Every structure is written in structure tokens, then in C-alpha cells.
Amino acid sequence: MARLAVLGAGAWGTAIACALAPRHDVTLWARDAAQAKAIGASRRNERYLPGIEIPAAVRLAGALPENADLFLAATPVAGLRELAARLPATAPLIWLCKGFEEGSGELPHQMVKQTRCGALSGPSFAAEVARRLPCALTLASRDAVFARESAALLHGGRLRVYTSADLVGVEIGGATKNVMAIAVGISDGLGLGQNARAALITRGLAEITRLGAALGGQAETFMGLAGAGDLILTATGDLSRNRQVGLALARGETLAKILADLGHVAEGVRSAKEVHKLAQAKGVDMPVTAAVNAVLDGRLKPAQAVEQLLTRDPKAEA
């Protein structure tokens, strides 16, 4: 049994704490001490993960834990830099967030100073993980020993954890699939059918792979859990916040209203601009990303963005 500190009591942090509690000594830290006290008393996190009973073994903390065998950062990307700065450089750290930091355009590994660190990614709806339904994830780190040791701690029960040395590829897959999920949500919301959905997922994966390769990622990573697996789940599953953004945009709702109603972070909204900027800087063709970005910026209506994609000149698939 290891001491695990889950930092962030949102949906995913609460879920992973629930899943790991039967096998480890788990502390769940909430940034808001009042929130930590309320969750600890009720054993529920109704704001972020309604209907889930939090095991009695999970300790709630309002003060940041100082020691753990492994720290799991479950904050949004926007909060990772500040959180990581509060931990010692020697703290073993895994982040669960996916996306680019708004403004800097940096990936999570570029924000942290920890020497032993990595990303946990893959197809994983928090509500299902909390209910201990089967889930397979990829733990990526440039330190192979750290990846193996950390994966061994997390692997077990209904949670299957694979390892990868392709940290950049895993992060790119996790960040860009959210943008593609918005595109698929728009398509489904407009009633364009399952053929269009399959085409968008496939061409979206091609865009992800092109960008990932340009940044040093390995092609096989994008065919795995952190690439195709995560994309398929996020684009088609109605628990996906990014898919819900696309569906609402197709209904004609404003982005401000959508995000207010959502009550959670939809990382694809924040990442779309950064992915588009990075693609332009690297000379990578990403038409689906460009269309999503134009819709989010208000430059195109959802139907106009679809028409723009459909009227592109024919080209070789590969």
C-alpha cells in the first residue's frame, strides 16, 4: 500500500481517488478548505461528480499534502503551473490534465520543474472510473523506471495502466482530441449523420498525428489509447464536455452561455486557439482545427464551418 495524494477535487480527481482507495492510502486535496470539509462530511462531491459515494478510506484535506509516494495533479491545465511550483522539485508527480496552457501554448511537461514526472492519459470518463468500471490508460514519462514504478502503483482492480516513453505524443493526443470532439459535436448537432461523424474522427486523427509528428511524437502513440482511444470516446460519448460544447454550438447557443451552463472546464475551448497557432507555426495542415477555432471565435457559424470543410479541393488521403 502506497501513500497517494490526489491534488484537485474536481470530477477526475474525485474519481481517481475513489478508484485507488481500495488498494492505497489516498488523500484528496481540495483547493477550497470549505469544499474539502463539506465533501468529507457528506462523502459526496455533488458539484463535480454527483451520485457517487466517496469511500470512507479517502481522506479529505484542505491543506496541500507535504509527503506522498506519488502526487497526482488533477487540476485543469490552467492550474497546473501554480500547483507544481508549490511542490518540491523531488516530488514524484503525475498530471491528469490534458491540453495546452492558454497564452503560453505550452504542454504540461513544459510547465513543471519536477525531475520525476509524467502524464496519465487515455479514454476515461470520470463517472465510470469512480464506479470502478473497466478502464485502460497510458502513463507516459521520459524516465522509464519512474513510468514502470508509477504504473505498477496505479494498475489494478478495474484500472489497467500501460507505459510509454513518448511523453510529447501522449500529451498531444490528449490536448488535440478535445478540439476534434467539439467538431464532431457540431456535426452531430446539425444532424449530418454517422458517415460524417466517422469522417471527422478519422480526418481529425490524421491532423493529430501530423501535429504530433511535427513536435517529435511517435506515430504509433496516436493509434493507441492516448490517441485514437481517447479521441473516439471524447467525440462520441455524451459524458464528454467538449462534445457537449459542439452540440450546443450547433443549436445556436453562445459560447458564453454554453460554458456557464456546463459548470466544468472544457479544455478543447481553451486549447483550440493554441493548437491552431502551433499548427500555423509548424506549417501543419489542420483544417478541422481551423474550422473549430473559427466557430469558437465567432468568425463562422457552425453550418458555414461545415460547408468550408466540404468544399475543400480533393487530395490524396495519406
Secondary structure as UniProt FT lines:
FT   STRAND          3..7
FT   HELIX           11..20
FT   TURN            21..23
FT   STRAND          25..29
FT   HELIX           33..42
FT   TURN            46..48
FT   TURN            50..51
FT   TURN            56..57
FT   STRAND          59..61
FT   STRAND          70..73
FT   HELIX           77..85
FT   TURN            89..90
FT   STRAND          93..95
FT   TURN            102..104
FT   HELIX           108..110
FT   STRAND          117..121
FT   HELIX           126..130
FT   TURN            131..132
FT   STRAND          135..140
FT   HELIX           144..154
FT   TURN            157..158
FT   STRAND          159..164
FT   HELIX           167..189
FT   TURN            190..191
FT   HELIX           193..214
FT   TURN            215..216
FT   HELIX           219..223
FT   HELIX           225..229
FT   HELIX           230..236
FT   TURN            238..239
FT   HELIX           241..250
FT   TURN            251..252
FT   HELIX           255..262
FT   HELIX           267..282
FT   HELIX           287..296
FT   TURN            297..298
FT   HELIX           302..310
//
